[in-house]
Amino acid sequence: ADYLDNGNNKMAIQQADKLLKKHKDLHCAKVLKAIGLQRTGKQDEAYALAQEVAALEPTDDNSLQALTILYREMHRPELVTKLYEAAVKKVPNSEEYHSHLFMAYARVGEYKKMQQAGMALYKIVPKNPYYFWSVMSLIMQSISAQDENLSKTMFLPLAERMVEKMVKEDKIEAEAEVELYYMILERLEKYKEALDVVRGKLGEKLTSELQSRENKCMAMYKKLHRWPECNALARRLLLKNSDDWQFYITYFDSVFQLIDESWTPPAEEEHSLEGEVHCSIEQAVNFIEERITEESKSSRPLRGPYLAKLELIRRLRHRGCNDEYKLGDPEELMFQYFKKFGDKPCCFTDLKVFVDLLPPSQYTKFIRQLLDVIPLAAAAENEVALPGDIKALQQHLCVVQLSRLLGIYHAMEKKQKLAVVRELMLRYRHGLEFGKSCLKTELQFSDYYCLLAVHLLLDLWLEGEEAAVWQCLTLLEEGLSHSPSNAQFKLLLIRIYCRLGAFEPVSELYSSLDAKHIQHDTIGYLLTRYAGSLGHYAAASQSCNFALRFFHSNQKDTSEYIIQAYKYGAFEKIPEFIAFRNRLNSSLHFAQVRTERMLLDLLLEANISTSLEESIKSMSLSPEEDDIPWKDLRDNRDLTVLFSWDPKDRDISEEHRKLSLEEETLWLRIRSLTLRLVSGLPTLGHTIQPKNSEKAAENGVSSKIDTIRALLQQLEAAVDSGKKFLEQKIQYPVLGPPPTRMAGFFSNGSCQCQTSLFYLVSDIYELDTNGLEDSAEIQERIGNSFKSLVERLTDLFNKCKGDLIEVRDGTLKTHPNLLENLVFFVETISIALWVSSYCDSVLRPFKSNLQKKKKKKKESSVAMPPVFTHFLDYVTELQTLTSNVIDHIKGLEIILTALKLEELSLKDTLLLQEEKKFTKTVQGKVQSSYHHSVQEIGELLKKRLDTIKKLKI
């Protein structure tokens, strides 16, 4: 066992063998040996050995534990349940084995059996937790039941009765048990009963979370529309803590609900269960004013009351009331707020919500007013006035961010914008003074100046100013050198490098972000969208692996979380874990990465290092199966991960999100169908006697071609939907979701090529079943297909021609679309070759039969059917075309190597000396990345060229 713990698996196996020589039937030693075998990659031997022990139904703890570990490593948790079912039969009173059995069921989600196991446990050892395990398993059955009705009429009422029994017998001990009762009543929509539980004696047990009782009461009052109680409770809690924002929201919601219902307090008795109720605007205004007066006495400044005042003005204005003047002028209030909190980084995000209250004509005046109260000092007459301390710097930054948000920078001319960029960078560099003592992991105080300058340059780039994008990269690289853990710099660099078609620097940037766990799903798209499409195949494989490793381990991890939740009675977390797991399993990104990863593996290996058939078999792919949950796809991407200070009309909107999801789904459908069509090629293998249709149907091959034809129709439909979508000509914001590769796929002709290749498969199959005799028409059709394919592939190649990087007026311009076209060309030619090897497998037997006939008849001139010549010409042309592309790529490599970037006289003399070195770095990175892409694409094409040479019949 020690050897296993230290990872020395071979020694562990040897030691186990020694022991087994002495004691033939030592179960535990056999299992430990099996673990060693499993870890050294001998899965089958390990499994056989484990089953040998399991068949004996061991009951000793060591063997059971060791087998559990082994099955977990094999990802076969269902075998653990069988193990403990047998153990429990033999040792029926063991609390330990029963609880292991319960947990084993929990791992595989067998809720009904969990319920039974929980009750069996409670019978042996009447402990409360066991009883409630059983109750929770009923709730889980209700959650997982497809039939809503069943869960409301059977599972939940049964769970409720079980808890009520405990309540009547006064056996409720722990908080978790009350939580569970509340959960059941809430799911049954018995809000009144749930409220009574929380407010009653049982509610006293709810102590672990702050305001747990109050929050639960509030939730029930809302469900029951008991607005007087909502209001009174919120009021009471705000008196206790006037900085708790959620209760302001509830307070306002309920005041306006009561006004709309014209509610009046009863004359005699209490206003409500929770005390006094406010039901008029007057009372609300006074209440907020009182909070502000109270705040002025508090020891530390609180933001809540001031923001609540703005929130109330916003709501009154929204309702068209004329009472907002009672609270004051929003502009003045925001000015006062800035004076109080302007030096806090949160000031900008606080005010961002309320800028709509300002009339646009007041924007510049408002900004000027804010600038006037910041203590800035200029060294000389014409110089920029700079802050003297961090406090003043934060205040100034807040104003700059507000200027961007109010669209003041957007309205400027190019010259003004460049002047602002200069000023911001000057302020950025001056601000570094204050951060000299910062650790590497801390951000510099003035980082946002640099980011805002880059945003302004991005505006200029989108307006057609080519040099601006290089300046963006220069400034960001400089920023990163001073603040190496600033994620915003890294994310923006990633986006800009990718837009320029340079993937090489991105891998390193992304890994330095140190994305953890769920981030592989939320920001992984930044990596996986570009790696493969820019020809960095090795990096693409790696980035897919990162993501897939996370998605696969999620399955295992979530079961562990659920088990911990049972052990510690955190029942309300269990449904959350299950929802989390489902959300990840139906993640759009997960489906994309799975599909692209398999296409990539085929591209790199199929018919190169292994045959297409073996590759497909090792991925357990089949054309019939579709494992993507199309109806439930969840877009978990974080599209706002990049900071943006843009006004609403320029920022990413809900509409953009919807369109992006639609586009991603359409593209995924096209990719997934392509993958399934390719996986269908080897199934059309050679098992048919021509002309014998009954026999063919028995062999199941005819149904295979039907599958392929059906998939082809689906592909055509998906392509049509894709084209319709692209007709809308959608432009996402520059920092919004990156568009898919769909537009390039259609415009460069790859799409037509790939579809016609799959139609060709159908024709070749027909030729295969009809034989060569009376098939002149099919043969001619195939010949024409070959011809038009070569033309289309040549067209596609022509769209790859041109310089990848060119120097124009002293500025670099990259052409990432040429690179993407090259990548599509490689993929399309690979599919062409897989289809050709299917043609080859059909035509070879025909040819050898003809030669046999020729020998029998001893005639020298048996006419060769035309299809052979067509095929030979086609293969020869493919070979010539591929050789031409390889030569073209060699040419690109030479040009890229010869490109002397140093000699680029960057016209922008505004560049400072220290910026020049970063510009050089940036251009070097882009050049090197393109060189790398071209090399990888060239290598792969050479391997494909070798496979063409084997196709001569």
N, C-alpha and C positions, 0 to 999 in steps of 0.2 A: 504493500500500500504506500510506503514511503517513496518508493521509486516512482510510483504513478504521480504522487503529489509533486515530485520534483521534475516531472516531465521526462523521466528516463524510462520510456515505455518498453524498450527492448529488454533491459535488465529485469523489469517487472515480469515480462513473459517468461524469461529464463527461471526466475525464482519460483514462479507459480508452477512451472513444469517440474522443478525439483521436488516441490511439496507433493505434487500429484503422483510422483513415482512412489513416494512412501505411503501417502494416504489417497488411494484411488478415488474415493467418493467425497473428497472435501469440496462441498458445493462452493464455498466462498472463494477458494483458490481458483476454481474454474471461471467464476464470474470476473475475478480480478484479471485473470489472463485475457478474458474476452474484452475487458475495457482496454487493455494494452493493445490487443489486435485492432479494435475499432479505431484507436488513436493512431495506429501506424498504417491506416488505410485498408486493412483487410476486413471490410465490413461483413462480407458473407460468412467468413469463418467465425467471426465474433457472434453473428446472429445465431449460427447453428449451435455454437457452444452454449449460448445463453438459453436457447430454447430447450436444450438438453436438461439444464438445471431447472428451468421453469416447469417442465413437464413433471418433475418430481414434487412439485408444490411445496417448496421449502417453507419452514416457519421460523427459522432462526433469523434474528434481527440483522446480522451481518450480511447474509446472502440477499435478503430483501432490499436492504439499503443499497448494496452494490448494484443489484439488478436495476433498481430505480435510477441510479446515476447513469448506468449504461443505456437504458431505454431513452433517457432524456437526451443523451448525446446523439442517439440514433434518430431523434425527432419522432419517436414512436410512443407518445404518452399513453396511447390506448392500451398498450401491453401492460402498463403498470396497474391498470384497473383489474385486469385478469389475475394478476399476481396476488393482489390483496384480497380479491374475492375468494380465491382459493384459501388464503391464509386465515381469513375470518371464519370460513366454514370449519377449518380444523381447530381454531382457537376462538370459539364464539364469544368468550367474555373479555377479550383483550381490548381495553380502551384505546391503546396505542394503534393497534392494527385497524380498528374501526375508523379512527380519525385519519389515518393514512389513506384509507379507502375513500373517505369523504373528499380529501384533498385531491386524490387521483381523479375522481369524477369531476371535480372543479376544473382541473386542467383541461379536460376534454369537453367541458360544458354540458355534462349529462345531468340536467337540473332535476329530472324526476327521480333518478337514482340518488342524487344528493339529498333530496328530501327524505327518502327512505333511510339512507345511511345516517342522517342526522337524528331521526327518531330512534333508530336502533341504538345509537350511542346514548341517547337520553335515557333509554330503558336500562342500559347497563349502569351508567353513572348519571344520576339525575342532576346535571349541572345546567344552569340557565343558558350559557352560550350555545350548547348543543341543540337545545330546543329551538333557539332563534336562528341557528344555521338552517334548520329545517324550514322555518317560516320564510327566511330570505330566499331559499331555493324555490318556494312557491311564487314569490314575487318575480324571480328570474324566469320561471315558466310563463308568467303572465307577460313579461316583457318580450320574450322570444316567440310567443304564440303569434302565428300569422293572423289568427282570427281575433279581432279586437273584442268581439262579443264574448268569446270563450273566457278571455282574461277578466272581463268585468263581471261575468256571472258565475265563474267557477273558481279560478285560482285566487283572485284577490279576496272574495268573501270568505274563502276557506282560511286564508292567512289571517284575516281580521278576526274570525272566530277563535283561531288558535291563540292570538294575543289576548283577546278579551277574557279567555279562560284564565290566563295568568294574572290579568288585572283583577278579576273577581277573587282569585285565591290570594291576592296581595303578594304575588311572587316576583313582581318587577323589581330588579335590583339596579341595573346599570343605565347610564344615559343612552347608550346605543340602542337599548330595547325600546325606549320612548321614541327615539329617532325613527326606529323601524315602524312603530305604530303610526306615527305621524305620516310617514311615507306611504303606508298602505291607504290611510284615509284620504290623503291627497290624491292618490291615483284613482281612488273610487269616487272622486269628486265630492266626498262628504266633508265639505269645508267647515260646516258648522261644528261637526263632531271633532274635527282636527283642532279647531280653535279652542273648544272646551278642554281638550287634552292639554294643550300648551298652557292655557290659563289656569288649569286646575293643579291638583297636588303633584301629578306626574311631571308637570312642566318644571317643577322646582329642580328636577335632576338635570335640566339642560344648562350646564354651566361651562362646558369646555371652551365654547366660542364666545367672544365678546358679543353682547346683545343678541345672543342666539334666540332667546324667547321673543324679544321684541320684533326681530326680523321675521320670525315665523308668524307671529300675530299679524304683522303688517301684510304679509303675503296673503293670509287668509281673508283679512278685511278687504283687500283689493279684489280677490276672487268673488267675495260676497257683495261687492259694490257697497260696502258700508263706509261711505265717505266721511261721515262725522267722526267715526273711530280713527280712520286713517289720519284725518287732520289733527285730531287731538293728540294722538300718539306721536306724530311727527313733531308737533309743536312742543310736546313735553321733552322729546329727545334733543331738540335744538336748544332748549333752555339749558340742558345739561352740557351739550357740546355744540357751540354755534359754528363749528367748522366742518360739520359732516354733510357733504354735498348731497348724498342720496336722499336725505330727509328733507332738504329744501325742495327738491324736485317733487317728492310725494306731497309736501305741504302745499305747493302751488297747484299741482294736479287736483288735489282734493278741494281746495278753495274754489277753483273754477267749476268743478263738478257740482259743488253745493250751490253756487250762484246760478248755474244753468238749471238746477232742479228747484230753484227758489225755496231752498230749505230754510226753515227758521227754528231756532232752539226752543224746546218746550219751556213753558213759563215756570212750572213748579219744580220738576225734578232735575237731576243731573243732565247736562247736555248730551253726554254719551258715556259708554262704559269706561272710556279713557279720560274723561274730564272735559275741560272747556274746549269749545269748538269755534274757529274763526270762519265766518261765512260771508264776508263782504270784502271788497277791495280796500275800503278804509282800514279794516282791521289788519289786512295783510301788509299794507304800506306802513302802518304804525309798528307792526311786529318787526319788520325788517329794520326800520329806523332804530328801534330799541336795541336790536342785536348790534348795530353799528356803535351805538353809544356805549353798550356793555364792552364791546371789543376794545374801545379806546382805553378802558381801565385794565385790560389783561396784560400779563407780563410780556407775552410775545405776540407780535402782530399776526392776526388771522386773516386769511384771504376770503374765507367763505362768505361773511356778511356783505362785503363789498361786491363780490361777484353775484350774490343773490339779488342785490338791488338792480344790477344790469339785466339779470335774467328776468326779473319781474317786469322791467320796462319792455324787454323784448316781447314777453307774452302779452302785455297790455296792447302793445302796438299791433301785434299779430291779430288780436281780437278786435282791433279798431276802436278801443276804448279811448276816451279823451282824458283819462286820469293820470297818464304817465308823467305829465308835467309836475305832479306833486312830488315826484321822486328826484327831480332835477334834470339837467341837460346831460345826455349820455357822453357828449364830447368832454365836458368838464369832468364828469365822473371818471372817465378813462384817464384823463390827464392826472387827476388826483391819485388814481390807482397806480399810475406809472411812477409818480413822485414817491409813493410809499414802497412799491415792490419792484421798481425798474431794474434794480441790481440783481434780481433773482432770475436764473435762466427760465423759470416757469412763466415769467411775466408775458412773454410773447404768446405762448400757447394759451394762456388765460384770456388774453385780449382778442386773439384770433377769432374766437367764437362770436365776439360781439361787434366786429368792425362793420358788419352790415348796418348797424344803427347809425353810422356816420353818413351824411350825404356826400356823394363823390366830389362836389364842388369844394368841400371842406378838407379834403385829404391833405393837400400840400400845406395848408395852414396848420392842420393838426400836427403834422410831422415837424414843422418849424417850431411850433410851440413846445414839443417834447425836446427838441435839440437845444432850445434855449436854456433848459434847466440842468443840462449836463455840464459838469465842471471840466471843460477841455481847455488846454493852454497851448498856444502856438509859440515856437521858439523865436520866429522872426515874422515880419510883416506878411509876406506872401506864402508862408508855409502852412501845411495842414495842422489844424489844432488837434492835439493828441491827448488822450486821457492820462491822468497822473497815477491812477491806481486801478486795481481790478474792478472795484465797484463802478467807477466811471466807464470802464471798458464794457462791462456787462450792460450798462444802461445804453451806451451807444450802439452796441450790437443789437439790442432789442429794437431800437429805432430803425436800424438798417433792415432788419428782418421785416418790420412792419411796412417799410417803404416798398420792399419787393412784393409783399402780399397785397398792398393797395394798388399795385400796377404802375407805380411811379417810374420804376426803371424800365418797364416794358415800353413806355411811351417815348423813350429817349431816341435821339438820332445815334447813328453808329459812332460818331466822334465823341459824343457825350458818354456813351456806354464805355468806350475805351478809357476815357478819363476816370470814370467811376472804378473800373477794374484796377487801374493804377493806384487810385486812392485806397481801395480796399486792401490791395496787396501791401501797400505801405503800412497801413494800420495793422495788417496781419503780422508783418515782420517786427513792427514796434511792439506788438503785444507779446511776442515771444520773450521779451525781457522779463515779463511777470512770471513766466513758467520755467525759469531756469532750474528751479529746484524740483520740478515735476519728475516723477518716476517714468520709466519707459512705458509703463502700462497706463499712465494717466494721459488724458487729452490736454492739449495746450488750450489756454483760455481763449486764444484768438482764432482757433481753427475755423469757426463759422465764417470769418471774413474771407478766408481762402475759398471755402465752398461757394459762398455767394458770388465771388468773382468768377468762379468756374461756370456757375449757372448763367451769368451774363454773357460769357464767351460762348456758351452753348447756344444761346439765343442767336448770336451773330453767325455761328456756324450754320444753323438751320436757315438763316436768311441768305446763305450762299457764300459766306466768308470762309474760304477753305483753310486759311492759316490759323483761324481761331481754334480749331479742334486740337492742333498741335500745342497751342498755348495752354489749352485746358489740361492736357496730359502733363505738360511741363510743370504747371502750378501744382497739380495733384501730387506728382512725384516729389516735388519739393516739400509740400505739406506733410507727406508720409515720412519724409526723412526726419522731420522734427517731431512727428507724433505717430510713432510706428504702430500704435494699436488703434488708430482711428478707423473704425469699420466703414464710416461713410466715404472716406477717401478711397478705401479699397473697392467698395461696391461701385462707386462711380467710375473708377479706373477700369474695372471689369467690363462695365457696360460700354464704355467708349472704345476700349481695345477691341471688343467683339464687333462693334459697329464698323470698325476699320478693317475687320477681317484678320486680326492678329490674336491667335489664341494662346500662343506660348506663354506670355507673361501672366495670363489669367490663372493657370493652374496653381502657380506659386501664391498669387494673391488670395485665391480662394482657400488654399490650405492654411494660409496664415490667419484667415478669419476664424479658423478652428470651429467650424460649424458643428453643433452638437445635436444628436438625437433628432428631434422633430424638425430641426432646421434643414435636414437633408430633403425634407418634403416641401418646406415653405420657400427656401431660397435655392434649392438644388437646380431649379430650372435655369438659373443664370449660367450654369456650367454645361448641363446636358444639352441645352438648345444649340450651343455653338461648336462643341468639341468635334463631333463627327462631321458636321456640315462644313467645317473649315479644313478638313483633311488631317486633323491630328488624331489618327486612329487609336494609337496607344493610350493617349490621354482620355479619349472617349470611353475606351474599355474601362479604364480606371474609374472615371467619374460615374459610370453606370454601376460599377461594383460597389462604390461607396453607398450609393442610394439603395441598391438592392439589399446590401447587407443589413441596412437599417430596417427596411420593410420586412425582411424575413425574421429578423430577431424580434421585431415588434410582436409577432404571434406568440413567441415563447415568453417574452418579458411580461406581456399583459396578463398571462395566466398566473405568473408569479405575483403580480400586484394584487390580483383578485384573491389569491390564497392569503396573502398578508392581511388584506382587508377583512377576510373572515376571521383570521386569528385574533385581530385586534378590535373586532366589532365595529369597524368603520363601514357600516352597511351602505350608507348613502353614497359612498364612493364607487361601489361595485357597478351600478348601471353606467356611471360615468366612464369607467374603464372599458366597459363593453362598447359604449358608443365611440370611444376614442379608437378602439381597435377597428370597428367597422368603418370609421371615417378614413383610417389609413388604408384599409384593404380596398376601399373603393376610390382611392386617390387617383386623380387624373395623371399626376406625375408618375406614380407607380406603374400605371398601365403603359405610359409612354416609354418609360425606361426599360420595362420588360421587352416591349416590342422592338425598340431601337437596338437593344443589346443583342437580341437574337439575329436581327438583320445584319448587325455589325459582325457578329461571330461568323455568320455564313460568308459574308463578304471577305473576311480575312482568312478563312480556313477551308470552306467547302470547295472540294475538287483541287485544293492546293495541298494541304497537309493531310486531310482526310476526305473521303468521298462525301458528296452531298448527302447521300442516303444516311451514312453514319452520323454526320453532323446533326441531321434532323432527328435521328433516333436518339442521340445523346441529349437533345433538348426536350425529348418527349413531345414533339410537335405533331399535330395532325390537322389536316385541312378541315375536318368536320368540327373540330372543337374551337370554341371561342370563349376565352376565360375573362373577357373584359366586361365588367358590370355596366353596360352602356346606360341603363336607366338611372343608375344611382351614382354616376361619376361625380366626385366631389373635387372642386377646384380649391386646393389648399394653398395655392401660391400666395406669398405675401407680396402684393404688388405695390405696397406703399413703403417697402423697406428702405427706399432711397428718400432722404429728406427732400421736401420740395416746399418752397415758399411762394409758389405761384398762386395767382388769384383763382377763384373757383372755375372761371370759364376756361382756364388753361390747364387745370389740374386733371388728374385721372378721375373719371366719373363712373357711376354705377353702370351706365350704358357701355362704356369701354370694357368693363369687366365682363359683362354679358357677351359682348361681341367676341372678346378674346377667348372666352371659354368655348363659344360656338366654333370659332376658327380652329382652336386646338383639337376639339373633338372631331371635326371633319377631317383634319390632317391625320389624326390618329387612326381614323377608320380606313383611310386610304393605305396607310402604312401597314395596318394589321391585316388587311385583305391581301396586300402584296406578299406579306410574310406567309400567309396561309396558302396562297397560290403556289409559291415556291415550294412550300412543304408538301404540296400535292404531287410534284413532279416524280419523285421516286416511286409513288404508289401506282403509277401507270405502267409499272415494270412489265417484263415480257412473259406473260403467262397465257396468251390467248392463241387458240387455233383460229385462223381466219375463217370467215363465213359460218362459224358455228355459234350463232348468237345465244342459243339456250345455255350452252356450256359457259359462254362468257358471263352470262348473268349469274350463273352459279359461282363462278370465281370471284364475283363481287367487284371485278374490275370495271365493268360498265357503270356501276354505281359511282365508282371513283371519278370517272370522267364527268358524270352528271354533277358531282360535287364541284368539280373545277369549273364547269360551265355556269353553275349557279353563282359561284363566287365571282366569276368574271362579270356577270350581270350586276351583282352588288357593287363591284368596283366601278363599273360604268356609272351607276347611279350616284355613288359617292363623289366621283369626279365631277359629275354634273352639278351636284349641290355645292361642291367646292368652287366651281367656276361662277355659279350664281352669287355665292358669298362675296367673291373678289370683285364682282361688278360694282359693289357698293363703294369701292375705293376708300377703305377706312384708313384714317391716319391716327395712330395712337400718339399720346404725348411722348416726348423724347425719353422721359424716364418711366413711362408706363410699361405695359407688357410688351416684350419683343414679339414682332410678327412671326408666324411660322414660316417654314420653307415652301409652303404650298405655291405661292405666286411664281417662284423660280421654277418649280417642278413643272408647272404648266407652260410658262413662257419659253423655256429653253427646249421644249420638245421631249423631255425625258418621259413625260406622262404618256404621250402617243406611242413612243417606242415601246414602253413596258407593256401597255395594253395589247399592242399588236403582237408582241412576243407570246402573250398568253393565248391569243386567238390562234396563233401558229401551232401551239401545242395541241389544240383541239383538232386542227386539220391533220396534223401528223398522226394523231390517234386514229382518225378516220381512215387514213391511208393504211395504217397498221391492221385495222379490222377488215378492210375491203381487199387488201392485197394489191399487187402491182398490175394485175391483168387489165381490168376495165376501169382504170382510175386515171385516165389521161386528164380529165377535168380537174380532179383534186391536185394532181401533180403540177398542173399549170398554175393553179391557185397558190400552191406552196412556193413555186418558183417566183411568182410575182411578189409574194410576201417577202421572200429573201431579198429581192431587188429593192423593194421600197424600204425595208429595214436598213439596208446598207446606206441608202440615201438619207434616211432620217438620222442615223448615227453620225453620218458625215456632217449633216447640218448641226447636230448637237456639238460636234467637235469644233465647228466654225464659231460657235457661240462661246468657245473657251479661249479663242485667240485674242491676243492683245497683251499689253504690258500690265502686270499685276500692280506695279508701283511705278508711277511716272513723275517726273519733275516738271512742274508747270509754273512759269514765272517765279522761280526761286522757292516754290512751295511743293511739298510732296502731296500727291493724290493717290489713294489706294483704290483698287477695284475688287472689293471682296466678292462681287457677283460672279466674276470670272472664276474665282476659286471655287465658289459653290457650284458653278456649272461643271467644273472639272470633276468635283466629287460625285455629282449626279451622273456624269459620263461613266466613271469607273463602276458605279453601281449598276447602271443600265447595261454596260458591256458584260458585267458578271452574270446578270440574269440572262443575257443573250447566250452566254457560253453554257449556262446550266441547261437552257432549252436546247442548245445545239447538241449537248451530250445525250439528251433524250432522243433527238432526231437520229443521232449516231447509233443509239442502241436499237432503234427500230430498223434502220437501213442496213446495218451490218448483216443480220441473219438473212435478209432478202438477197444481199449480194452473194453470200456464200452459197445459198441455194441455186442462184443463177449459175455460179461457177461450176457447181456439181452437175447441173443440167448440161452445161457446155461440154464438160468432159464426157458425159454419157453419149451426147449426140455427135461428139467429135467434130462439131462445126466450129469454124474459127470466128464466125460472126453472129453470135447471139446478140440481138440489138439490146443495148443497155437502156433501160427506161430513163426518160429525161430527168427524173427527180435526182438521180445521182450526180449528174453534171451540175444541176442547180445547186445542190448542197456543197459540192466541191468548190464551185466558184464563190459561193457565199463565204465558206470558211477561209478561202484564200484572201477574199476582200477584207474580212474581219482582221486577218493577220496583218495585212498591209496597213489598215487603218490604225490598229493598235500600235504598230511600230511607228507610224507617223506621230501619234500622240506622244509616245515615249520620247521621240526626237524633239518634239515641241517642248516637252517638259525639260529635257536636258538644256535646251536653249534658254528656257526661263531661268533655270538654275544659274547659267553663266551670266545672264543679265543681272540677276539679283546679287550675285557675288561681286560683279564689277561695279555695281552702283556705289559711287563714292559719296556718302552722305556728308562727309566733312566739308566738301567743297560747296555745299549748299549755302549760298550767301543769304542767310535769313534776312530778308529785307527789313523786317521789323527791328529797326535800330532801338526800339523801345526796350528790347530785351536787355536785362542787366547781365553782368558777367556771370553771377551765380546761376542765373536761369539758363544760360547757354549750355552749361554742362548737363543740366537735366534734359534739355531739348535733345542733345546728342544721345543721351541714354535712351530716351523714348524712341527716337527714330531708329536707333540700333535694334531695339527690342522688336519693333514692327518688321524691320528688314529680316532679322533672324527668324522671326516667326513664319513669315511667308516662305523663307528658304526651307524651313523645317517641313511646312505643309507640302511644298512641291516635292521634296525628297520622299516623304512617306507615300504620296500618291504615285510617284514614279516607281518606287519599289514594288508596290502592290500590282501595278500594271505589268511590270516585268514578269511577276509570278503568273499573272493571267495569260500573258503571251505564251508562256511555256505550255499552259493547258490547251491553248488553241492548236499548237503544233501536234498534239496527240490526236487531234480529231480527223486526220486524213484517213478516209475509209480506204 
